[in-house]
Amino acid sequence: MGDHVLRGRAVSDEQIQAWADEAEAGYDLSKLPAPRRGRPPVGSGPTSVLTVRLDAETIAALTARAKAEGITTRSEAIRAAVREWAHVA
């Protein structure tokens, strides 16, 4: 098989086979977390959608800093930047 990656990390053929064996053996559905509807929460209360326009240079800087800090989405990077600027934990 070729190279396999999951969330940016290499996954071996042995690990894939172990997961397949586990799935074929079956799961105890009572031990799985209950499904949730919608997107995961981002704070303690209701949220609002804001539209922001950024130029290519700003987006590139945002992406580079997010990558350096291990942030995987633009939305989370923007939330982190706003929290830091607004002094919110």
Secondary structure, 3 states (H helix, E strand, C coil): CCCEEECCEEECHHHHHHHHHHHHHCCCHHHCCCCCCCCCCCCCCCCCCCCCCCCHHHHHHHHHHHHHCCCCCHHHHHHHHHHHHHCCC
